[in-house]
């Protein structure tokens, strides 16, 4: 245990002073801040592309239409008729409007002619808010009454208590994707740091001195725990940045933990989700980091790192892609089955927990299976690591690896 602590402390001090760790932590915090503020920034920057229009038509249509369109558009100008042809110069002359919209009567119905700058931006905009006006023109029913006649009274009712309303549920999907991305990035970066450290020690022949004084298992344990600790420290800094940028988020997390783990309205991240994030990060990291370290111990040149790292990273990439599908269908058969599979489960099961109500027995079984898988990975990696660190010049043969596992 003393040897493990020595390696752990040495790795912590060496890595925490390194420029890559400092720069990576700072860039991660900056990226979190950017993603938090990005929706507002882009909404403001690009709102003029679809939100501003020039409205044209006879007053009997134009005036009520302007009132109906107010919730979706800003009418920057109101004119009797549009020039023919409508040009971008015309839109530029009217506060750089995104489109010109002409209203006319056509066989007893309202016809809407749209002349947008960007056809793709207006492809899915149907101007359905003008339906009361069209109903009024076609039937003669007063416009004030047609608004209630064409309105559909739709109400969403949750089937469980995971989220208080649809807004929280929608936010949870976005937050889940963000947290899964952080989970993926943290596991891969931290695991590769273990891999790079092992490769550096072996290629510089320092490994021979280390193995002579410290057992390979203790050396691997110390390196893995140090990388996990620093990765959690980075995540804590990034989460603190996000909480700082979300006013009241910290108190919302506390209140959610006191209220049974359900996220309150407007706050899609509960304390239970954060606990699950840490638990599945640790399990996923131990699975990947130990395999990365074992793979790195087999190479004799740093140039070979890419070839041995690629097979290890493929499960993480597959898990990240499946997790994105899981945000949409968390209880689909594929999502449920994959959430128990080691190497994939840390991403998929966490995503299910973030966006849906998962039975407790499934969470417990997934944690147990992955904990056993992590222990097996550590055992196998320790055996390979012990042989690989002292083997130079060529990769060990399958027979040597099997012999090492039996030893």
HELIX and SHEET records of a PDB file:
HELIX    1   1 UNK A    2  UNK A   16  1                                  15    
HELIX    2   2 UNK A   19  UNK A   46  1                                  28    
HELIX    3   3 UNK A   47  UNK A   49  5                                   3    
HELIX    4   4 UNK A   59  UNK A   68  1                                  10    
HELIX    5   5 UNK A   69  UNK A   71  5                                   3    
HELIX    6   6 UNK A   88  UNK A   93  1                                   6    
HELIX    7   7 UNK A  128  UNK A  130  5                                   3    
HELIX    8   8 UNK A  131  UNK A  139  1                                   9    
HELIX    9   9 UNK A  143  UNK A  149  1                                   7    
HELIX   10  10 UNK A  166  UNK A  203  1                                  38    
HELIX   11  11 UNK A  206  UNK A  213  1                                   8    
HELIX   12  12 UNK A  216  UNK A  245  1                                  30    
HELIX   13  13 UNK A  249  UNK A  258  1                                  10    
HELIX   14  14 UNK A  271  UNK A  296  1                                  26    
HELIX   15  15 UNK A  302  UNK A  304  5                                   3    
HELIX   16  16 UNK A  305  UNK A  328  1                                  24    
HELIX   17  17 UNK A  333  UNK A  338  1                                   6    
HELIX   18  18 UNK A  345  UNK A  355  1                                  11    
HELIX   19  19 UNK A  360  UNK A  388  1                                  29    
HELIX   20  20 UNK A  398  UNK A  406  1                                   9    
SHEET    1   A 4 UNK A  74  UNK A  79  0                                        
SHEET    2   A 4 UNK A  52  UNK A  56  1                                        
SHEET    3   A 4 UNK A  99  UNK A 106  1                                        
SHEET    4   A 4 UNK A 109  UNK A 116 -1                                        
END                                                                             
